[in-house]
Each structure stands twice: as C-alpha cells, then as structure tokens.
Amino acid sequence: MRQTLEQTLNELHDQLAGAQDLDEAQRTRLRQAVQEIQQTLDDSKVSSASLATQLKQAVAQFEQSHPALTNSIGRIADLLAQMGI
C-alpha cells in the first residue's frame, strides 16, 4: 500500500509540474501537502488530521477546474485512510 501511495504522490507531483493554469498560491498549497505526506511516510509521528484537512481543501478548490488533480488527491486520501493515517 505504501508503494501505491508513493506512486500516486509522484503522479500528483508530475501533474502539478504540468498544470499551467494554477496560480502560485494553489500550486504552493498542493506542493506543501504532498511534501508533508512524503515526510510523514518516513517519520513515526503522523498528523493525520492536518493531512486530511489539507487534502480536503485542495479537492474542494480543484474539483471542477482540475479533475485529474482532484482524482489523484482523492486516491491519496483514500490510501492514507486505508493505512490508518
């Protein structure tokens, strides 16, 4: 499951790099969320509430304008939930 999560995070990172119509604040918020998730995978202290909140906010902002990003974020949230994070 961890490998799937890491692959999905990498996909999201690639999508962020290619998304030309994101403003800098949106791009920064998503990058920070991805970075926090990646850091917590290597740390025993995981702030699941913080991660879940950031992902939900990102999904709400991008639902209509960026369906591929929304799909990736949703998959990451599902994987985190399955891992108990």
Helices and strands as residue ranges (DSSP letters): H 2-18, H 24-41, H 48-62, H 67-82
